[in-house]
Amino acid sequence: MSQSEAINPLLNHPALWQASARCAPKPAQSTGHTALDAALHYGGWPQGSLTELLLPQPGLGEWQLLAPLLARLSQGAGYVVLVNPPMRPYLPLLKTLGIDPEKLVVLHLPDIKAQVWAAYQALSSGSCSALLCWFIEPKVITTELRKLALGCRDASSWGFVFRPQVMAQQASVAALRLQLAMSQQGVCNVHILKQPGGWSGQEVALNLFPERAQLTPLQARYWPEPILRVNSPVGVMSSALLAKQRKLKPDYAPADPRMERSQSASNISVH
């Protein structure tokens, strides 16, 4: 057997990617974020693959990032399995994001081995459309991640693991790796560390919290009083409360609302 005949089976193996060869398109679902779809090689979340999301802390926007995909999957026959979420899912918010809470299965397990075992069983059941696993502790779990990646491939499902940001310097078997960071303006910066069939290094800015534009840095006591219609029952009641509050207001108002009151309580007179 010649050397070329011996090496050709290895080069043709589906797990080996060659930079000179064009990759066949793989099935993927849109992320629901146009800028992120444009940066990803397959135009969305790759199906049958494991995606790793690296976070400085939980609750940084992972639900808002995955909401479009989970909303579509929750309308199907499969279930979305959550393994060891750090916080209890808030069902009213999930409904607002379009996710059906009836299609969520939440598992809490004591250690990594039990978590991976339960996650793999869920993928092997044929009823899991998406898997979300939180590994909060910064531990090297290469073997466990490889098992989850194989489970996603065999089940043709979407798998997501959430790990601490410090794990970005370590190699991972996940096909797609994204690092999330929140700016002071409330914009989530998604950095692509690794992706199948495409280049890494891109950074995409996503406004995952548009409601932040309605927030104000002023304290509640400096907010303007609402204008209410007095001819309605609610307006009559609210107007009476406002009138009572006006009577309790001190006869002092700061020149600059951003400044704290310098007078003590003894200098405040009540009418």
C-alpha positions in Angstrom: 0.0 0.0 0.0 1.4 3.4 -1.0 1.6 6.4 1.3 -1.2 8.2 -0.6 -3.5 5.2 -0.3 -2.9 5.0 3.4 -3.5 8.7 4.1 -6.5 9.2 1.9 -9.0 7.6 4.3 -7.8 9.9 7.0 -8.2 13.0 4.8 -11.7 12.0 3.8 -12.9 11.5 7.4 -15.9 13.8 8.1 -14.3 15.0 11.4 -11.3 16.4 9.6 -11.5 19.9 8.1 -9.0 21.1 5.5 -8.6 24.8 4.9 -8.1 24.2 1.1 -11.4 22.4 0.8 -14.9 23.9 0.7 -17.2 22.8 3.4 -20.6 21.5 2.4 -23.4 23.6 3.9 -24.7 22.3 7.1 -28.3 22.8 8.5 -28.5 25.8 10.7 -31.2 28.0 12.4 -31.0 31.7 12.3 -30.0 33.3 15.5 -32.7 36.0 15.1 -29.9 38.7 15.1 -29.0 39.8 11.6 -25.5 41.0 12.4 -24.6 37.7 14.1 -26.0 35.6 11.3 -23.8 37.6 8.8 -20.7 36.8 10.9 -21.4 33.1 11.3 -20.3 30.9 8.5 -23.5 28.9 8.2 -25.7 31.9 8.8 -27.0 30.8 12.3 -26.7 28.2 15.1 -25.3 25.0 13.5 -27.6 22.0 14.0 -26.2 18.9 15.6 -23.3 20.8 17.1 -22.3 22.0 20.6 -22.0 25.7 21.1 -20.1 27.2 24.0 -21.0 30.6 25.5 -18.4 32.2 27.8 -19.8 34.7 30.3 -18.3 37.0 32.9 -21.3 36.0 35.1 -24.7 34.3 34.5 -27.7 36.5 33.4 -25.7 38.6 31.0 -28.1 38.2 28.1 -27.9 34.5 27.2 -31.6 34.1 27.3 -32.1 37.2 25.0 -29.4 35.8 22.7 -31.0 32.4 22.4 -34.7 33.5 22.6 -35.4 33.5 18.8 -34.2 30.0 18.4 -35.8 28.7 21.6 -39.1 30.3 20.7 -39.2 28.5 17.4 -38.1 25.1 18.9 -40.7 25.4 21.8 -43.5 25.5 19.2 -42.5 22.1 17.9 -42.8 18.6 19.4 -39.5 18.5 21.3 -38.5 19.8 24.7 -35.9 22.3 25.8 -33.9 20.8 28.6 -32.1 23.0 31.1 -29.4 21.5 33.3 -28.4 23.3 36.5 -29.5 26.8 35.6 -28.0 29.2 38.2 -31.3 31.1 38.6 -34.9 29.9 38.4 -36.4 30.7 34.9 -38.8 33.6 35.1 -41.8 32.3 33.2 -43.5 35.7 32.5 -40.3 36.9 30.8 -40.0 33.7 28.8 -43.6 34.1 27.5 -42.7 37.7 26.5 -39.8 36.3 24.5 -42.1 33.8 22.8 -40.8 30.7 24.6 -43.5 28.2 25.7 -42.8 27.4 29.4 -44.7 24.1 29.0 -41.8 22.8 26.8 -39.1 23.5 29.4 -37.6 20.6 31.5 -35.4 21.8 34.4 -32.9 19.4 36.0 -30.8 20.1 39.1 -28.0 17.7 39.7 -25.1 17.7 42.3 -22.0 17.2 40.2 -20.6 17.4 36.7 -20.8 13.7 36.0 -24.4 13.5 36.9 -25.2 16.6 34.9 -23.5 15.2 31.8 -25.1 11.8 32.2 -28.6 13.4 32.4 -27.9 15.7 29.5 -26.7 12.8 27.3 -29.8 10.8 28.2 -32.0 13.7 27.3 -30.3 14.0 23.9 -30.5 10.2 23.3 -34.3 10.2 24.1 -35.2 11.7 20.8 -37.5 14.3 22.5 -34.9 17.0 23.2 -34.8 19.8 20.6 -32.3 21.9 22.5 -30.0 21.4 25.5 -28.8 24.2 27.8 -26.1 23.3 30.4 -24.5 25.7 32.9 -21.1 24.8 34.2 -20.3 27.6 36.7 -17.2 26.3 38.2 -14.0 26.9 36.1 -13.0 23.3 35.7 -11.5 21.5 32.7 -14.2 19.0 31.5 -12.9 18.1 28.1 -14.2 14.5 28.2 -17.6 15.6 29.4 -17.9 18.2 26.6 -16.9 15.7 24.0 -19.7 13.4 25.2 -22.2 16.2 24.9 -20.9 17.1 21.4 -21.4 13.5 20.3 -24.9 13.5 21.8 -25.8 16.6 19.9 -24.4 15.2 16.7 -26.3 11.9 17.0 -29.5 13.5 18.0 -29.2 16.3 15.4 -30.1 18.8 18.2 -28.8 22.1 19.4 -26.6 22.1 22.4 -25.4 25.1 24.4 -23.0 25.1 27.4 -22.4 28.2 29.5 -19.0 28.5 31.2 -16.9 31.2 32.9 -15.0 33.7 30.8 -11.7 32.5 32.2 -12.1 29.3 30.2 -11.6 31.2 26.9 -7.8 30.5 27.0 -8.3 26.7 27.1 -9.1 24.5 24.1 -12.6 23.2 23.7 -14.3 20.5 21.6 -17.3 22.8 21.0 -17.8 23.6 17.4 -18.8 27.2 18.0 -17.4 29.3 20.8 -18.7 32.8 21.6 -17.6 35.1 24.3 -20.1 37.7 25.7 -19.2 41.0 27.3 -21.5 43.9 28.3 -20.5 47.5 27.6 -21.4 50.5 29.8 -24.0 51.5 27.3 -25.8 48.1 27.8 -24.7 46.7 24.4 -23.7 43.0 24.4 -20.4 42.4 22.5 -20.3 38.9 21.0 -16.7 37.8 20.2 -16.4 34.8 17.9 -13.5 32.7 19.2 -14.1 29.6 17.0 -16.6 28.5 14.5 -17.0 25.5 12.1 -16.0 26.2 8.5 -15.3 29.8 9.0 -12.9 32.4 10.4 -12.8 33.5 14.0 -12.0 36.9 15.5 -15.1 38.8 14.5 -16.9 40.9 17.1 -20.6 41.7 16.8 -22.5 44.3 18.9 -26.0 43.3 19.8 -28.6 45.4 21.6 -30.1 42.6 23.7 -31.7 45.0 26.2 -33.6 47.8 24.3 -35.6 48.6 27.4 -32.5 50.1 28.9 -33.1 53.2 26.8 -36.1 54.0 29.0 -34.1 53.9 32.3 -33.0 57.1 34.0 -30.1 57.7 36.4 -32.2 60.1 38.6 -33.5 58.9 41.9 -37.2 58.1 42.1 -37.9 61.2 44.3 -36.8 63.5 41.5 -39.1 61.9 38.9 -41.8 64.3 37.5 -45.3 63.8 38.9 -47.6 62.0 36.4 -50.5 63.9 34.8 -53.7 62.0 35.6 -57.2 62.4 34.4 -59.3 63.4 37.4 -62.6 62.3 35.8 -61.8 58.7 36.1 -62.0 56.7 39.4 -58.3 55.9 39.2 -57.6 59.5 38.5 -59.6 60.7 41.5 -57.9 58.3 43.8 -54.4 59.1 42.5 -55.1 62.8 42.6 -56.1 62.5 46.2 -52.9 60.7 47.0 -50.8 63.3 45.2 -52.5 66.0 47.1 -51.7 64.3 50.3 -48.1 63.9 49.3 -47.9 67.6 48.4 -48.9 68.4 52.0 -46.1 66.3 53.3 -43.5 67.8 50.9 -40.8 70.0 52.6 -40.6 73.6 51.7 -37.1 73.0 50.4 -36.1 71.9 47.0 -32.5 71.5 45.8 -31.4 73.9 43.1 -29.7 70.9 41.2 -31.8 67.7 41.4 -28.6 65.6 41.1 -27.3 67.1 44.4 -28.2 65.4 47.7 -30.1 67.5 50.3 -27.6 69.1 52.7 -30.1 70.1 55.3 -30.9 67.8 58.2 -34.3 66.5 59.1 -34.6 69.2 61.9 -34.6 72.0 59.3 -37.5 70.4 57.3 -40.9 71.8 58.2 -44.1 70.0 57.5 -47.3 71.9 56.5 
